[in-house]
Amino acid sequence: MKIQKVSADNQAKVYALLRQAFPGSNYEATLVEKLHQNKRPIHDWVCIHRNKAIAYIAFSNAFHGNLLCGLHLAPMAVAPDLQKQGIGTELLNFALRQAEIISQPLFVLGKPAYYKKFGFEPCQQPVCPFDKNNRHFLGLRNSSKHSFTIGYEAEFTAASMVSSKPASTENVKAKNQGGRNQNRRRR
């Protein structure tokens, strides 16, 4: 198993993994494809085993208005047949140690019990537009004290317009759930 930066050579493998990990939805694969196509700043890594992508993690810019205020962790995926084996945990721990990530405020919309193991804490501020009452919105190194709605790259909205299912609060939450069903959508 080898963790490496995503490159043009392995992008197709990443998109295939995202389609496999999120059955019935093209949202995550479309999102990452659009971020790559539009050359958005994205920090992403893939775990390769036997020439196959088995896990993926991405961080994209988070905004306060037009100002950069941190990074969003999304999406994160592990091949369904390899979940609950610590691969996602290993990949997330690896990413959190990288120079591009280690000093940035981080935000994730996901299962609090899973992400708290990595130091994420519930956010009062900023407000996540995809999560009523910020119940599943967490931050790491977040020092925001004033109220604002956090922004995402435009591709988060654009991907929902071309995917098979539009992004809803439940779909966005489901993509970062952690644990055995971290890649399964809530219905």
C-alpha positions in Angstrom: 0.0 0.0 0.0 1.4 3.4 -1.1 0.1 6.8 -0.3 0.9 9.4 -3.0 -0.2 12.8 -4.3 -2.8 12.5 -7.0 -1.3 13.1 -10.4 -2.6 13.0 -14.0 -1.5 9.4 -14.1 -3.8 8.2 -11.3 -6.8 10.6 -11.6 -8.9 8.1 -13.6 -8.3 5.6 -10.8 -9.5 8.2 -8.2 -12.7 8.9 -10.2 -13.4 5.2 -10.5 -12.9 4.7 -6.7 -15.3 7.6 -5.9 -18.0 6.1 -8.2 -17.5 2.7 -6.5 -17.4 4.2 -3.0 -20.6 6.3 -3.5 -22.9 4.0 -5.4 -25.9 5.7 -7.1 -24.2 9.1 -7.2 -21.7 10.8 -9.5 -21.5 13.9 -7.2 -18.1 13.1 -5.6 -16.4 11.9 -8.7 -17.8 14.9 -10.7 -16.7 17.3 -7.9 -13.1 16.1 -7.9 -13.0 15.9 -11.7 -14.2 19.6 -11.9 -11.7 20.7 -9.3 -8.9 19.1 -11.3 -10.2 20.3 -14.7 -10.6 23.9 -13.4 -7.1 23.7 -11.8 -8.5 24.7 -8.4 -6.0 24.5 -5.5 -6.6 21.1 -4.1 -4.5 19.0 -1.8 -5.3 15.3 -2.5 -3.8 12.0 -1.9 -4.6 8.5 -3.1 -3.7 5.1 -1.5 -2.6 2.7 -4.2 -2.5 -1.1 -3.7 -1.8 -3.5 -6.5 -2.1 -0.7 -9.0 -5.7 0.1 -7.8 -6.9 3.2 -5.9 -8.3 1.9 -2.6 -8.6 5.2 -0.7 -8.7 8.9 -1.4 -8.8 12.2 0.6 -9.0 15.8 -0.6 -8.8 19.2 0.9 -10.1 22.3 -0.9 -10.2 26.0 0.0 -12.7 27.3 2.6 -13.7 31.0 2.3 -14.9 33.8 4.5 -16.3 36.0 1.7 -13.5 36.2 -0.8 -10.8 35.5 1.8 -9.2 32.1 2.4 -10.0 31.0 6.0 -8.9 27.3 5.9 -9.5 24.1 4.1 -12.5 21.7 3.6 -11.9 18.0 4.0 -14.1 16.5 1.3 -14.4 14.0 -0.1 -12.8 11.1 1.7 -13.4 7.5 0.4 -12.3 3.9 1.0 -13.2 1.1 -1.3 -16.3 -0.6 0.1 -14.6 -4.0 0.4 -11.7 -2.6 2.4 -13.6 -0.5 5.0 -13.1 -1.1 8.7 -9.5 -2.1 8.2 -7.9 1.2 9.3 -7.1 2.4 5.8 -9.1 5.6 6.1 -7.6 6.3 9.5 -4.1 5.8 8.1 -4.8 8.1 5.1 -6.3 10.8 7.3 -3.5 10.7 9.8 -1.0 10.9 6.9 -2.8 13.9 5.4 -2.9 15.8 8.7 0.9 15.5 8.9 1.5 17.1 5.5 3.1 20.6 5.3 0.1 21.9 3.2 -2.4 20.8 5.9 -0.6 20.9 9.3 -1.0 24.6 10.0 -4.3 25.3 8.3 -7.8 25.6 10.0 -9.7 22.5 8.7 -13.4 22.0 8.4 -15.4 18.8 7.7 -19.0 17.9 7.4 -19.2 14.4 8.8 -19.8 12.0 11.7 -18.6 13.8 14.9 -17.7 10.6 16.7 -15.3 9.6 13.9 -13.6 13.0 13.3 -13.2 13.8 17.0 -10.7 11.0 17.2 -8.4 13.2 15.0 -8.9 16.3 17.1 -11.8 17.9 15.2 -14.3 19.7 17.4 -17.9 20.9 16.8 -18.0 24.4 15.2 -20.2 27.1 16.6 -18.7 29.4 13.9 -18.5 29.6 11.0 -21.9 28.4 9.9 -22.0 25.6 7.3 -24.6 26.2 4.6 -25.2 22.4 4.2 -25.8 21.6 7.9 -28.7 23.0 9.9 -27.4 24.0 13.4 -23.9 22.8 12.5 -24.7 19.4 14.1 -22.2 17.6 11.8 -19.8 20.4 11.0 -16.5 20.2 12.8 -13.2 22.1 12.8 -9.6 21.6 13.7 -7.5 24.7 14.5 -10.6 26.8 14.1 -10.3 30.1 15.9 -13.4 31.9 14.3 -15.3 33.9 16.9 -17.6 35.9 14.6 -20.6 34.6 12.7 -20.3 34.0 8.9 -21.3 31.4 6.5 -18.3 29.5 5.2 -17.8 29.3 1.5 -16.9 26.4 -0.8 -15.3 26.3 -4.3 -17.9 26.8 -7.0 -17.4 23.2 -8.1 -19.3 22.0 -5.0 -22.5 23.5 -6.5 -21.6 22.8 -10.2 -21.0 19.1 -9.5 -24.5 18.8 -8.0 -26.0 20.2 -11.2 -24.5 17.5 -13.4 -24.4 14.5 -11.1 -27.1 11.8 -11.0 -28.5 13.1 -7.7 -28.4 16.7 -6.5 -26.3 17.5 -3.5 -28.5 17.9 -0.5 -27.6 18.4 3.2 -27.9 14.6 3.7 -25.8 13.8 0.7 -23.1 16.2 1.7 -23.1 14.9 5.3 -23.0 11.3 4.0 -19.9 11.7 2.0 -17.8 12.3 5.1 -19.3 10.0 7.6 -16.4 7.9 8.8 -16.7 4.3 10.0 -18.0 1.3 8.2 -20.7 3.1 6.2 -18.6 6.2 5.6 -19.3 6.0 1.8 -23.0 5.1 2.0 -25.7 7.7 1.4 -28.5 8.2 3.8 -31.9 7.7 2.2 
